[in-house]
Structure formats: C-alpha cells, structure tokens
Amino acid sequence: MSTDPLDLIGTLIAKARAAGADAVDAAYSARTAHGVQIRNGKTEDLERSETFDLGLRVFLGRQSATVSATSLDPARFDALVDQALAMARVLPEDPYAGLSPQAEHGFVDAAGLDLLDTARPDTAALMDRARTAEDAALAVTGVTNSSGGSASFGLADIVLMTSAGFSGRYARSSHSVSVSVLAGQGTGMQRDYDYDATVHLSDLADAATIGRSAGEKAVARLNPTRPRTGSLPVVYDPRVSSSLLGHLAGAVNGSAIARGTSFLKEKMGQRILPEGVDILDDPTRVRGLSSHPFDGEGVRCGELVIVRDGVLTNWALDSRSARQLGLPGNGRASRGGSPSLASLYARPGAPTPAELMADIQEGIYVTELMGSAINGLTGDYSRGASGFMIRGGMLAEPVAELTIAGNLNDMFARLILANDLVFRRGINAPTIRIDDMMIAGS
C-alpha cells in the first residue's frame, strides 16, 4: 500500500463512503519542530518534536460527527470509520451541516505562495542564533539578567480531501528568534522582549538586532510611574495594535453573527471605521506567516475585504455560518469548526508615527497589554497596559499599572492609522491612535 498521505486519506474516505456515509472529508497534518533555548550563555532547553493529527468528518444526511487520531495508520481506518458513523447516528440533525458547495474540484497546492524554505538549520545553527540574540541583549547597559534567548525551525505538511472531489496539499516552513531580558535591580526590575518569525530564513531579522532591541526596551521601562486617571489619547505600538484587529475579527465572525452575539451584528453596510480605512484578509500573501491556498473545507482562498473605506462589507464565513445567514461562503473555514481570519491586516494610513503623536500634549503610548475584559456582545473594552507617557508630542517617562477602557464601537470610529505597517505576524496593523480613551491610573 502507498504511504503517500493523499493516497491514504483517499483510502480512508472511500472506506467511509462504502460504510454508508453520505459525504466525508478528512484533514491530516504532520509537523516537526526543532527549538533551543539559551539562558545566561548556557543551554537550558533543546527540543525536537514530531506530531501527527488526522481528523475524519462524516455526514449522514444532516447528522455529522468528527473523530481524530494521531497517526495515519491504515490499520486504524476501519475503527475510525465505525466510530465516526456510530457517533453521527446518535447526534441530532443540524440543518446547516454539510460540505461546502464552493470547494474546488481537483487538486490544489500552494504554488506561487512560496511557503516552503529549503534552509534546514541544525542544532548548532539554532544555538548560535539564540546565543547571538541573548549576548546582544545582555550587552545593553542596564540589562542585568536574562530570561532566555530562543531559536526554532519548523515544518508542516497539510493535506485535505473531500468525497466531493477536492484534494489539496501544501507544506510550510517557519523560522524564529526571540529573547527576553530584565533590567534594573530587586523589586524595580523590568522585563521586555523582542522576536521575529518568518517563513524563510533569509527574511528573518538579524539575531543581534533583535537582542539589542529587547535590551533597550527593557531598560527604557525602568522606574515607571502611574498616569493620572482621566480621558486621554492612546497610541498603540504595532506590537499591540494588531489586537484591535483581533477584536474586529471576532466581531465579524459568521458564527457570532448567526448566534447574535456580536456588537456588529446589525452593522453590515454601515460605516464602522473612519473614511479611508480598509481592513482586508489575504491568506494568499507570498511568504505570509498564516498564508494558505485553501481553507478548512477546500475552498480556494483569495483576498477578502472586511472593511472598505470605513464601511463593513463582509462577514467571515464558512459553509455552515453562510447557510445560517443565507449568504454564500467566502473561504474562511477552519478545522476548528468556526470561521477564521488568520491573515488580517489594515492598510496603512498617511502620517508617520511621529506625525500621529505630534499634537498630543498628554497621552499614553502603549507597548504591552495584559489581561482582557472584552464583551463581544456590547463591545465594552478594558485591558491592563504599560508603555510611556506622551508629552508635547514626544515619548516621555515609562508608565505601568494602568487600565485602558472604552467601547469598541466608539474606538473603531475614532481610530487613526499611521504608515508603518510591517508584516511580522498573522494579523498585522500599523501604529494606531484613538482619542478620548478612559485611563485608570493613580
């Protein structure tokens, strides 16, 4: 018997159909990860792992069930099929269940997305990268200790097939470097970090640059104060501004809209962001950290405009939420059972970050967010934060132990985007300013 995952999954689907399933899909992933961690120059952790995940979903009319396994062992196929069908027979009907009618017919791969690097760093190379980052961080004046420097390399092989004629496969590589250090002494110590992660090693930031950045960030946080309580402009650094897009992604999730649990549920076609603001999801971005050629149901991916010129234009839909809402799907299915916007970004605005802050006489520049009290139904927003005061349009003293509060409806309507968008994560945003935020401090 062939050992190719596509052939094996085809066999599994054929067995399920022969056993009585009306429709079937199966997804398989094989992942390898190799990582190291250095702390104060010594090896603290060395890890190599291999994981295999198989998910089989069967449909009996509108009844369905999903079972999983940790290998692609043909000897287990009959038992998996029997288990899935037995579960489906006792579960209630779901009028919205079924394979996606928009799934491709034929084979789809990731050609053109450039998601697989040929570089295969070994343990020595990873240790050198981690050590370089930590050494550079520890060399920054004021840094007194290290929480560790890390480097990793990973590979993933993703396969999906349906009984309706779709099959797809793609591979992805990943490289990363990170370091976290402490500055100061005793109870006055402050910690900060920096990192980078890319699909291709050649795109990864220089380890020494990452290290110096982490060290400088930690030193800059020393001796923080608490700002006054009141209403102030807040500027979100790019490493935290993407969280605002994450809240938007949750609010436009088709499952939440169908349940009526989103504060945006009545806002389709209405202005929710300022004029000129575009928010898009593009899983076909070349070398994107979260890019993929097809979604969890075999629908070919493409760019999806969520907000155009400030107006809400699309929900994130898989086939189930699309049926619930009476809309066509748009290729945002995930295997977790809910739509996903994994490659969301905001098109950058015109002002530089300095111009964005220039007229702020007193405000908060946020570099870290802690905790989360977000009410998805009302949009009420409250998060712990730290960062820096803005005084006279310039960054000033560090601040900590403050809470930022508002309502996402109002926050989205007032946000202003800077021009410094850099794609470093799955969800990406430039520096963002929001005026009239409530600050709880001293």
C-alpha positions as a Markdown table, in Angstrom:
| # | Residue | x | y | z |
|---|---|---|---|---|
| 1 | Met | 0.0 | 0.0 | 0.0 |
| 2 | Ser | 1.2 | 3.5 | -0.8 |
| 3 | Thr | 2.5 | 5.6 | 2.1 |
| 4 | Asp | 1.7 | 8.9 | 0.4 |
| 5 | Pro | -0.8 | 10.9 | 2.7 |
| 6 | Leu | -3.0 | 11.8 | -0.2 |
| 7 | Asp | -3.4 | 8.1 | -1.2 |
| 8 | Leu | -4.0 | 7.1 | 2.4 |
| 9 | Ile | -6.6 | 9.7 | 3.0 |
| 10 | Gly | -8.3 | 8.8 | -0.3 |
| 11 | Thr | -8.5 | 5.2 | 1.0 |
| 12 | Leu | -10.0 | 6.4 | 4.3 |
| 13 | Ile | -12.6 | 8.5 | 2.6 |
| 14 | Ala | -13.5 | 5.5 | 0.3 |
| 15 | Lys | -14.0 | 3.3 | 3.3 |
| 16 | Ala | -16.3 | 5.8 | 5.0 |
| 17 | Arg | -18.4 | 6.1 | 1.9 |
| 18 | Ala | -18.6 | 2.3 | 1.5 |
| 19 | Ala | -19.7 | 2.1 | 5.1 |
| 20 | Gly | -22.7 | 4.3 | 4.5 |
| 21 | Ala | -21.5 | 7.9 | 4.9 |
| 22 | Asp | -23.3 | 10.3 | 2.5 |
| 23 | Ala | -20.3 | 12.8 | 2.5 |
| 24 | Val | -16.9 | 12.8 | 4.0 |
| 25 | Asp | -13.9 | 15.0 | 4.5 |
| 26 | Ala | -10.5 | 14.3 | 6.1 |
| 27 | Ala | -7.6 | 16.5 | 7.1 |
| 28 | Tyr | -4.1 | 15.4 | 8.0 |
| 29 | Ser | -1.1 | 17.4 | 9.3 |
| 30 | Ala | 2.4 | 16.3 | 10.1 |
| 31 | Arg | 4.5 | 18.8 | 12.0 |
| 32 | Thr | 8.2 | 18.8 | 13.0 |
| 33 | Ala | 9.7 | 21.4 | 15.4 |
| 34 | His | 13.2 | 21.9 | 16.5 |
| 35 | Gly | 14.0 | 24.5 | 19.1 |
| 36 | Val | 16.7 | 25.6 | 21.5 |
| 37 | Gln | 16.8 | 28.0 | 24.5 |
| 38 | Ile | 19.9 | 29.6 | 25.9 |
| 39 | Arg | 19.9 | 31.3 | 29.3 |
| 40 | Asn | 22.9 | 33.3 | 30.5 |
| 41 | Gly | 25.0 | 31.6 | 27.9 |
| 42 | Lys | 24.1 | 28.0 | 28.9 |
| 43 | Thr | 21.8 | 25.6 | 27.1 |
| 44 | Glu | 18.6 | 25.5 | 29.0 |
| 45 | Asp | 16.3 | 23.6 | 26.7 |
| 46 | Leu | 16.7 | 21.5 | 23.5 |
| 47 | Glu | 13.5 | 20.2 | 21.9 |
| 48 | Arg | 12.7 | 18.2 | 18.8 |
| 49 | Ser | 9.1 | 17.0 | 18.3 |
| 50 | Glu | 7.0 | 15.3 | 15.6 |
| 51 | Thr | 3.2 | 15.5 | 15.8 |
| 52 | Phe | 0.6 | 13.9 | 13.5 |
| 53 | Asp | -3.1 | 14.8 | 13.5 |
| 54 | Leu | -5.9 | 13.2 | 11.5 |
| 55 | Gly | -9.4 | 14.4 | 11.5 |
| 56 | Leu | -12.2 | 12.5 | 9.9 |
| 57 | Arg | -15.7 | 14.0 | 9.5 |
| 58 | Val | -18.7 | 12.1 | 8.2 |
| 59 | Phe | -22.2 | 13.1 | 7.3 |
| 60 | Leu | -25.4 | 11.0 | 7.4 |
| 61 | Gly | -27.9 | 13.4 | 5.9 |
| 62 | Arg | -27.8 | 16.4 | 8.3 |
| 63 | Gln | -26.2 | 14.4 | 11.1 |
| 64 | Ser | -22.4 | 14.6 | 11.3 |
| 65 | Ala | -19.5 | 13.6 | 13.6 |
| 66 | Thr | -15.8 | 14.2 | 13.7 |
| 67 | Val | -13.2 | 11.8 | 15.1 |
| 68 | Ser | -9.5 | 12.3 | 15.4 |
| 69 | Ala | -6.3 | 10.2 | 15.5 |
| 70 | Thr | -2.6 | 10.9 | 16.0 |
| 71 | Ser | -1.4 | 8.8 | 13.1 |
| 72 | Leu | -2.2 | 7.9 | 9.5 |
| 73 | Asp | -2.2 | 4.2 | 10.2 |
| 74 | Pro | -4.3 | 2.2 | 7.7 |
| 75 | Ala | -4.8 | -0.5 | 10.3 |
| 76 | Arg | -6.9 | 2.0 | 12.3 |
| 77 | Phe | -9.1 | 3.2 | 9.4 |
| 78 | Asp | -11.9 | 0.7 | 9.9 |
| 79 | Ala | -12.2 | 1.5 | 13.6 |
| 80 | Leu | -12.1 | 5.3 | 12.9 |
| 81 | Val | -14.9 | 5.0 | 10.3 |
| 82 | Asp | -17.1 | 2.8 | 12.6 |
| 83 | Gln | -16.6 | 5.3 | 15.5 |
| 84 | Ala | -17.4 | 8.3 | 13.4 |
| 85 | Leu | -20.6 | 6.7 | 11.9 |
| 86 | Ala | -21.7 | 5.5 | 15.3 |
| 87 | Met | -21.4 | 9.0 | 16.7 |
| 88 | Ala | -23.2 | 10.6 | 13.8 |
| 89 | Arg | -26.2 | 8.2 | 14.1 |
| 90 | Val | -26.9 | 9.4 | 17.7 |
| 91 | Leu | -26.2 | 13.1 | 17.3 |
| 92 | Pro | -29.1 | 15.4 | 16.4 |
| 93 | Glu | -29.6 | 16.7 | 12.9 |
| 94 | Asp | -28.0 | 20.1 | 12.1 |
| 95 | Pro | -29.9 | 21.8 | 9.2 |
| 96 | Tyr | -26.8 | 23.8 | 8.3 |
| 97 | Ala | -24.3 | 20.9 | 8.2 |
| 98 | Gly | -22.7 | 19.7 | 5.0 |
| 99 | Leu | -19.6 | 20.0 | 2.8 |
| 100 | Ser | -19.0 | 23.4 | 1.2 |
| 101 | Pro | -20.6 | 23.7 | -2.3 |
| 102 | Gln | -17.9 | 26.1 | -3.2 |
| 103 | Ala | -15.0 | 23.7 | -2.6 |
| 104 | Glu | -12.7 | 23.2 | -5.6 |
| 105 | His | -12.9 | 20.1 | -7.7 |
| 106 | Gly | -9.5 | 18.6 | -8.3 |
| 107 | Phe | -6.1 | 19.2 | -6.7 |
| 108 | Val | -4.9 | 22.5 | -5.2 |
| 109 | Asp | -1.5 | 23.3 | -3.9 |
| 110 | Ala | 0.4 | 26.4 | -2.7 |
| 111 | Ala | 2.2 | 27.2 | -6.0 |
| 112 | Gly | 3.1 | 30.8 | -6.0 |
| 113 | Leu | 2.8 | 31.4 | -2.3 |
| 114 | Asp | 6.5 | 30.4 | -1.6 |
| 115 | Leu | 5.7 | 28.8 | 1.8 |
| 116 | Leu | 8.5 | 26.2 | 1.9 |
| 117 | Asp | 12.1 | 27.2 | 2.5 |
| 118 | Thr | 14.9 | 24.9 | 1.5 |
| 119 | Ala | 17.0 | 26.0 | 4.5 |
| 120 | Arg | 17.2 | 23.4 | 7.3 |
| 121 | Pro | 19.2 | 24.9 | 10.2 |
| 122 | Asp | 20.7 | 22.3 | 12.5 |
| 123 | Thr | 21.1 | 22.4 | 16.3 |
| 124 | Ala | 24.4 | 24.2 | 16.2 |
| 125 | Ala | 22.9 | 27.0 | 13.9 |
| 126 | Leu | 19.9 | 27.4 | 16.2 |
| 127 | Met | 22.1 | 27.6 | 19.3 |
| 128 | Asp | 24.3 | 30.2 | 17.6 |
| 129 | Arg | 21.2 | 32.3 | 16.7 |
| 130 | Ala | 19.8 | 32.1 | 20.2 |
| 131 | Arg | 23.2 | 32.9 | 21.8 |
| 132 | Thr | 23.8 | 35.8 | 19.5 |
| 133 | Ala | 20.4 | 37.4 | 20.4 |
| 134 | Glu | 21.0 | 36.9 | 24.1 |
| 135 | Asp | 24.6 | 38.2 | 24.1 |
| 136 | Ala | 23.4 | 41.3 | 22.2 |
| 137 | Ala | 20.7 | 41.9 | 24.8 |
| 138 | Leu | 22.9 | 41.4 | 27.8 |
| 139 | Ala | 25.5 | 43.8 | 26.3 |
| 140 | Val | 23.0 | 46.7 | 26.6 |
| 141 | Thr | 23.9 | 48.9 | 29.6 |
| 142 | Gly | 21.3 | 48.5 | 32.3 |
| 143 | Val | 20.4 | 44.9 | 31.5 |
| 144 | Thr | 21.0 | 42.7 | 34.5 |
| 145 | Asn | 19.7 | 39.3 | 33.7 |
| 146 | Ser | 18.2 | 37.1 | 31.0 |
| 147 | Ser | 15.0 | 35.1 | 30.8 |
| 148 | Gly | 16.4 | 33.4 | 27.8 |
| 149 | Gly | 17.2 | 33.5 | 24.1 |
| 150 | Ser | 15.4 | 31.1 | 21.8 |
| 151 | Ala | 15.6 | 30.0 | 18.2 |
| 152 | Ser | 13.4 | 27.5 | 16.3 |
| 153 | Phe | 12.7 | 25.9 | 13.0 |
| 154 | Gly | 9.6 | 24.0 | 11.9 |
| 155 | Leu | 8.0 | 22.2 | 9.0 |
| 156 | Ala | 4.3 | 21.4 | 8.5 |
| 157 | Asp | 2.7 | 19.2 | 5.8 |
| 158 | Ile | -1.1 | 19.8 | 5.4 |
| 159 | Val | -3.4 | 17.6 | 3.5 |
| 160 | Leu | -7.2 | 17.9 | 3.0 |
| 161 | Met | -9.6 | 15.8 | 0.9 |
| 162 | Thr | -13.3 | 15.5 | 0.5 |
| 163 | Ser | -15.7 | 13.0 | -1.0 |
| 164 | Ala | -16.9 | 15.7 | -3.4 |
| 165 | Gly | -13.7 | 15.7 | -5.4 |
| 166 | Phe | -11.4 | 18.2 | -3.7 |
| 167 | Ser | -7.9 | 17.3 | -2.7 |
| 168 | Gly | -5.2 | 19.7 | -1.6 |
| 169 | Arg | -1.8 | 19.7 | -0.1 |
| 170 | Tyr | 0.9 | 22.2 | 0.9 |
| 171 | Ala | 4.0 | 22.4 | 3.1 |
| 172 | Arg | 5.1 | 25.3 | 5.2 |
| 173 | Ser | 8.4 | 26.2 | 6.9 |
| 174 | Ser | 9.0 | 28.6 | 9.9 |
| 175 | His | 12.0 | 30.2 | 11.5 |
| 176 | Ser | 12.1 | 32.3 | 14.6 |
| 177 | Val | 14.4 | 34.1 | 17.1 |
| 178 | Ser | 13.4 | 35.7 | 20.4 |
| 179 | Val | 14.9 | 37.0 | 23.6 |
| 180 | Ser | 13.6 | 38.3 | 26.9 |
| 181 | Val | 15.8 | 40.1 | 29.4 |
| 182 | Leu | 15.5 | 42.0 | 32.7 |
| 183 | Ala | 16.9 | 45.5 | 33.5 |
| 184 | Gly | 17.4 | 47.0 | 36.9 |
| 185 | Gln | 17.7 | 45.5 | 40.4 |
| 186 | Gly | 15.4 | 44.0 | 43.0 |
| 187 | Thr | 11.8 | 45.0 | 43.0 |
| 188 | Gly | 12.5 | 47.6 | 40.4 |
| 189 | Met | 13.4 | 45.1 | 37.7 |
| 190 | Gln | 11.6 | 45.4 | 34.4 |
| 191 | Arg | 11.3 | 42.8 | 31.7 |
| 192 | Asp | 10.9 | 43.1 | 27.9 |
| 193 | Tyr | 11.4 | 41.1 | 24.8 |
| 194 | Asp | 11.7 | 41.1 | 21.0 |
| 195 | Tyr | 11.3 | 38.4 | 18.4 |
| 196 | Asp | 10.9 | 37.7 | 14.8 |
| 197 | Ala | 9.3 | 34.8 | 12.9 |
| 198 | Thr | 9.3 | 34.2 | 9.1 |
| 199 | Val | 8.6 | 31.5 | 6.6 |
| 200 | His | 12.0 | 31.9 | 5.0 |
| 201 | Leu | 15.3 | 32.1 | 6.9 |
| 202 | Ser | 16.6 | 34.8 | 4.6 |
| 203 | Asp | 13.8 | 37.1 | 5.7 |
| 204 | Leu | 14.5 | 36.6 | 9.5 |
| 205 | Ala | 15.7 | 39.7 | 11.3 |
| 206 | Asp | 19.3 | 39.7 | 12.4 |
| 207 | Ala | 19.6 | 38.0 | 15.9 |
| 208 | Ala | 21.9 | 40.7 | 17.3 |
| 209 | Thr | 19.4 | 43.4 | 16.2 |
| 210 | Ile | 16.6 | 41.5 | 18.0 |
| 211 | Gly | 18.7 | 41.2 | 21.1 |
| 212 | Arg | 19.7 | 44.9 | 21.2 |
| 213 | Ser | 16.1 | 45.9 | 20.7 |
| 214 | Ala | 15.0 | 43.6 | 23.6 |
| 215 | Gly | 17.6 | 45.0 | 25.9 |
| 216 | Glu | 16.9 | 48.6 | 25.0 |
| 217 | Lys | 13.1 | 48.1 | 25.5 |
| 218 | Ala | 13.7 | 46.6 | 29.0 |
| 219 | Val | 16.0 | 49.5 | 30.1 |
| 220 | Ala | 13.5 | 52.1 | 28.8 |
| 221 | Arg | 10.8 | 50.6 | 31.1 |
| 222 | Leu | 12.8 | 51.3 | 34.3 |
| 223 | Asn | 11.2 | 53.4 | 37.1 |
| 224 | Pro | 7.7 | 53.5 | 35.7 |
| 225 | Thr | 5.0 | 55.8 | 37.2 |
| 226 | Arg | 1.2 | 55.6 | 37.1 |
| 227 | Pro | -0.5 | 58.1 | 34.9 |
| 228 | Arg | -3.4 | 60.2 | 36.2 |
| 229 | Thr | -6.9 | 58.9 | 35.9 |
| 230 | Gly | -8.8 | 60.6 | 33.1 |
| 231 | Ser | -9.6 | 60.8 | 29.4 |
| 232 | Leu | -6.5 | 60.8 | 27.2 |
| 233 | Pro | -5.4 | 59.9 | 23.6 |
| 234 | Val | -3.9 | 56.4 | 23.4 |
| 235 | Val | -1.4 | 55.3 | 20.8 |
| 236 | Tyr | -0.9 | 51.6 | 20.2 |
| 237 | Asp | 2.5 | 50.4 | 19.2 |
| 238 | Pro | 2.4 | 48.0 | 16.3 |
| 239 | Arg | 3.2 | 45.0 | 18.5 |
| 240 | Val | -0.1 | 45.6 | 20.3 |
| 241 | Ser | -2.2 | 47.4 | 17.7 |
| 242 | Ser | -2.9 | 44.1 | 15.9 |
| 243 | Ser | -5.0 | 43.1 | 19.0 |
| 244 | Leu | -7.6 | 45.7 | 17.9 |
| 245 | Leu | -7.9 | 43.9 | 14.6 |
| 246 | Gly | -8.2 | 40.6 | 16.5 |
| 247 | His | -11.3 | 42.1 | 18.3 |
| 248 | Leu | -12.7 | 43.1 | 14.9 |
| 249 | Ala | -12.1 | 39.6 | 13.6 |
| 250 | Gly | -14.1 | 38.1 | 16.5 |
| 251 | Ala | -16.9 | 40.6 | 15.9 |
| 252 | Val | -17.3 | 39.8 | 12.2 |
| 253 | Asn | -17.0 | 36.0 | 12.7 |
| 254 | Gly | -20.0 | 34.5 | 10.9 |
| 255 | Ser | -20.7 | 32.1 | 13.8 |
| 256 | Ala | -21.0 | 35.0 | 16.2 |
| 257 | Ile | -23.3 | 36.9 | 13.8 |
| 258 | Ala | -25.5 | 33.8 | 13.4 |
| 259 | Arg | -25.8 | 33.5 | 17.2 |
| 260 | Gly | -26.5 | 37.2 | 17.5 |
| 261 | Thr | -23.5 | 37.6 | 20.0 |
| 262 | Ser | -21.6 | 40.3 | 18.2 |
| 263 | Phe | -21.8 | 44.0 | 18.8 |
| 264 | Leu | -21.5 | 44.4 | 15.0 |
| 265 | Lys | -24.4 | 42.1 | 14.1 |
| 266 | Glu | -26.6 | 45.0 | 12.8 |
| 267 | Lys | -23.8 | 47.0 | 11.1 |
| 268 | Met | -23.4 | 45.3 | 7.7 |
| 269 | Gly | -23.2 | 48.0 | 5.1 |
| 270 | Gln | -22.7 | 50.7 | 7.7 |
| 271 | Arg | -19.6 | 52.8 | 8.5 |
| 272 | Ile | -17.8 | 51.4 | 11.5 |
| 273 | Leu | -14.3 | 52.9 | 10.9 |
| 274 | Pro | -13.3 | 56.3 | 9.6 |
| 275 | Glu | -13.3 | 57.1 | 5.9 |
| 276 | Gly | -10.3 | 55.8 | 4.0 |
| 277 | Val | -9.7 | 52.9 | 6.3 |
| 278 | Asp | -9.5 | 49.4 | 4.7 |
| 279 | Ile | -9.3 | 46.1 | 6.5 |
| 280 | Leu | -8.5 | 43.0 | 4.5 |
| 281 | Asp | -7.8 | 39.3 | 5.0 |
| 282 | Asp | -5.3 | 37.9 | 2.5 |
| 283 | Pro | -4.3 | 34.3 | 3.0 |
| 284 | Thr | -2.6 | 34.3 | -0.4 |
| 285 | Arg | 0.2 | 36.8 | 0.6 |
| 286 | Val | 3.5 | 35.5 | -0.6 |
| 287 | Arg | 5.6 | 34.1 | 2.3 |
| 288 | Gly | 2.9 | 35.1 | 4.7 |
| 289 | Leu | 3.1 | 33.5 | 8.2 |
| 290 | Ser | -0.5 | 32.4 | 8.0 |
| 291 | Ser | -0.9 | 32.1 | 4.3 |
| 292 | His | -2.6 | 29.0 | 2.8 |
| 293 | Pro | -4.1 | 28.2 | -0.6 |
| 294 | Phe | -7.4 | 26.7 | 0.6 |
| 295 | Asp | -9.5 | 26.8 | 3.7 |
| 296 | Gly | -10.6 | 24.1 | 6.1 |
| 297 | Glu | -13.3 | 23.0 | 3.7 |
| 298 | Gly | -11.4 | 23.0 | 0.4 |
| 299 | Val | -12.5 | 26.4 | -0.8 |
| 300 | Arg | -9.7 | 28.2 | -2.7 |
| 301 | Cys | -8.6 | 31.3 | -0.7 |
| 302 | Gly | -8.5 | 34.8 | -2.0 |
| 303 | Glu | -8.4 | 38.3 | -0.7 |
| 304 | Leu | -11.5 | 39.3 | 1.3 |
| 305 | Val | -12.3 | 43.0 | 2.1 |
| 306 | Ile | -13.8 | 43.2 | 5.5 |
| 307 | Val | -14.0 | 47.0 | 5.7 |
| 308 | Arg | -13.7 | 49.2 | 2.6 |
| 309 | Asp | -13.4 | 53.0 | 3.1 |
| 310 | Gly | -14.7 | 52.5 | 6.7 |
| 311 | Val | -17.8 | 50.6 | 5.7 |
| 312 | Leu | -18.3 | 47.0 | 6.8 |
| 313 | Thr | -18.6 | 44.8 | 3.7 |
| 314 | Asn | -18.2 | 41.2 | 4.6 |
| 315 | Trp | -18.5 | 38.7 | 7.5 |
| 316 | Ala | -16.0 | 35.8 | 7.8 |
| 317 | Leu | -17.9 | 32.8 | 6.7 |
| 318 | Asp | -17.6 | 29.0 | 6.4 |
| 319 | Ser | -20.3 | 26.9 | 4.8 |
| 320 | Arg | -22.3 | 26.4 | 8.0 |
| 321 | Ser | -22.4 | 30.1 | 9.0 |
| 322 | Ala | -23.1 | 31.0 | 5.4 |
| 323 | Arg | -26.1 | 28.7 | 5.3 |
| 324 | Gln | -27.4 | 30.1 | 8.6 |
| 325 | Leu | -27.2 | 33.7 | 7.3 |
| 326 | Gly | -28.4 | 32.9 | 3.8 |
| 327 | Leu | -25.2 | 34.1 | 2.2 |
| 328 | Pro | -22.5 | 32.5 | 0.0 |
| 329 | Gly | -19.4 | 31.3 | 1.9 |
| 330 | Asn | -16.1 | 33.1 | 1.4 |
| 331 | Gly | -13.5 | 30.6 | 2.1 |
| 332 | Arg | -12.8 | 31.3 | 5.8 |
| 333 | Ala | -13.4 | 27.8 | 7.3 |
| 334 | Ser | -11.1 | 26.4 | 9.8 |
| 335 | Arg | -10.9 | 22.8 | 11.1 |
| 336 | Gly | -11.8 | 24.1 | 14.5 |
| 337 | Gly | -15.4 | 24.5 | 13.4 |
| 338 | Ser | -15.6 | 28.3 | 13.3 |
| 339 | Pro | -14.6 | 30.8 | 10.6 |
| 340 | Ser | -11.2 | 32.4 | 10.9 |
| 341 | Leu | -9.4 | 35.5 | 9.7 |
| 342 | Ala | -5.8 | 34.5 | 10.1 |
| 343 | Ser | -4.2 | 36.9 | 7.7 |
| 344 | Leu | -6.0 | 40.1 | 8.6 |
| 345 | Tyr | -4.3 | 43.5 | 8.1 |
| 346 | Ala | -5.1 | 47.2 | 8.0 |
| 347 | Arg | -3.9 | 49.2 | 5.0 |
| 348 | Pro | -1.5 | 51.9 | 6.4 |
| 349 | Gly | -2.6 | 55.5 | 6.7 |
| 350 | Ala | -0.6 | 58.6 | 5.6 |
| 351 | Pro | 1.0 | 60.0 | 8.8 |
| 352 | Thr | 4.3 | 58.7 | 10.2 |
| 353 | Pro | 4.1 | 57.6 | 13.9 |
| 354 | Ala | 5.8 | 60.8 | 14.9 |
| 355 | Glu | 3.2 | 62.9 | 13.0 |
| 356 | Leu | 0.5 | 60.8 | 14.5 |
| 357 | Met | 1.6 | 61.9 | 18.0 |
| 358 | Ala | 2.8 | 65.4 | 17.2 |
| 359 | Asp | -0.3 | 67.2 | 18.5 |
| 360 | Ile | -0.8 | 65.1 | 21.6 |
| 361 | Gln | 0.1 | 67.3 | 24.6 |
| 362 | Glu | -0.6 | 64.4 | 27.1 |
| 363 | Gly | -1.4 | 60.8 | 26.2 |
| 364 | Ile | -0.4 | 57.2 | 26.6 |
| 365 | Tyr | 1.8 | 55.2 | 24.2 |
| 366 | Val | 1.0 | 51.5 | 24.8 |
| 367 | Thr | 3.7 | 48.9 | 24.3 |
| 368 | Glu | 2.1 | 46.0 | 26.3 |
| 369 | Leu | -1.4 | 44.8 | 27.1 |
| 370 | Met | -2.3 | 42.4 | 29.9 |
| 371 | Gly | -5.5 | 40.6 | 30.6 |
| 372 | Ser | -8.6 | 41.1 | 28.6 |
| 373 | Ala | -12.2 | 42.1 | 29.5 |
| 374 | Ile | -13.9 | 42.3 | 26.1 |
| 375 | Asn | -17.6 | 42.0 | 25.9 |
| 376 | Gly | -18.3 | 40.6 | 22.4 |
| 377 | Leu | -22.0 | 41.4 | 22.7 |
| 378 | Thr | -21.7 | 45.1 | 23.7 |
| 379 | Gly | -18.2 | 46.0 | 22.6 |
| 380 | Asp | -17.1 | 47.1 | 26.1 |
| 381 | Tyr | -13.3 | 47.1 | 26.3 |
| 382 | Ser | -11.0 | 47.1 | 29.3 |
| 383 | Arg | -7.3 | 46.0 | 29.3 |
| 384 | Gly | -4.4 | 46.4 | 31.6 |
| 385 | Ala | -1.5 | 48.2 | 29.9 |
| 386 | Ser | 2.0 | 49.6 | 30.2 |
| 387 | Gly | 4.1 | 51.9 | 28.0 |
| 388 | Phe | 5.1 | 55.5 | 28.0 |
| 389 | Met | 3.6 | 58.9 | 28.5 |
| 390 | Ile | 3.3 | 61.2 | 25.5 |
| 391 | Arg | 4.1 | 64.8 | 26.4 |
| 392 | Gly | 4.3 | 67.6 | 23.9 |
| 393 | Gly | 4.1 | 65.1 | 21.0 |
| 394 | Met | 7.1 | 63.1 | 22.2 |
| 395 | Leu | 7.6 | 59.9 | 24.2 |
| 396 | Ala | 8.4 | 60.6 | 27.9 |
| 397 | Glu | 8.6 | 58.6 | 31.1 |
| 398 | Pro | 7.5 | 54.9 | 31.3 |
| 399 | Val | 4.2 | 54.1 | 32.8 |
| 400 | Ala | 2.7 | 50.9 | 34.2 |
| 401 | Glu | -0.2 | 49.5 | 36.2 |
| 402 | Leu | -2.9 | 51.3 | 34.2 |
| 403 | Thr | -6.1 | 50.2 | 32.7 |
| 404 | Ile | -7.5 | 51.4 | 29.3 |
| 405 | Ala | -11.2 | 51.3 | 28.8 |
| 406 | Gly | -13.8 | 52.2 | 26.2 |
| 407 | Asn | -16.2 | 50.7 | 23.8 |
| 408 | Leu | -15.1 | 49.1 | 20.5 |
| 409 | Asn | -17.8 | 50.8 | 18.5 |
| 410 | Asp | -16.6 | 54.2 | 19.6 |
| 411 | Met | -12.9 | 53.2 | 19.4 |
| 412 | Phe | -13.2 | 51.8 | 15.9 |
| 413 | Ala | -15.0 | 55.0 | 14.8 |
| 414 | Arg | -12.1 | 57.2 | 16.1 |
| 415 | Leu | -9.0 | 55.3 | 15.2 |
| 416 | Ile | -6.3 | 56.8 | 13.0 |
| 417 | Leu | -3.7 | 54.7 | 11.3 |
| 418 | Ala | 0.0 | 55.5 | 10.8 |
| 419 | Asn | 2.0 | 54.5 | 7.7 |
| 420 | Asp | 4.4 | 52.0 | 9.4 |
| 421 | Leu | 2.7 | 48.7 | 8.6 |
| 422 | Val | 5.1 | 45.8 | 8.7 |
| 423 | Phe | 4.0 | 42.1 | 8.2 |
| 424 | Arg | 5.5 | 40.4 | 11.2 |
| 425 | Arg | 2.6 | 38.3 | 12.4 |
| 426 | Gly | -0.5 | 36.6 | 11.1 |
| 427 | Ile | -2.6 | 39.7 | 11.9 |
| 428 | Asn | -0.8 | 43.0 | 11.3 |
| 429 | Ala | -1.6 | 46.6 | 11.9 |
| 430 | Pro | 0.5 | 49.8 | 11.9 |
| 431 | Thr | 0.7 | 52.3 | 14.8 |
| 432 | Ile | -2.9 | 53.2 | 15.8 |
| 433 | Arg | -4.2 | 56.3 | 17.6 |
| 434 | Ile | -7.5 | 56.5 | 19.4 |
| 435 | Asp | -8.5 | 59.7 | 21.2 |
| 436 | Asp | -10.7 | 60.1 | 24.3 |
| 437 | Met | -9.9 | 56.7 | 26.0 |
| 438 | Met | -10.6 | 56.3 | 29.7 |
| 439 | Ile | -7.4 | 55.7 | 31.7 |
| 440 | Ala | -7.5 | 54.4 | 35.2 |
| 441 | Gly | -4.2 | 55.1 | 36.9 |
| 442 | Ser | -3.3 | 56.9 | 40.1 |
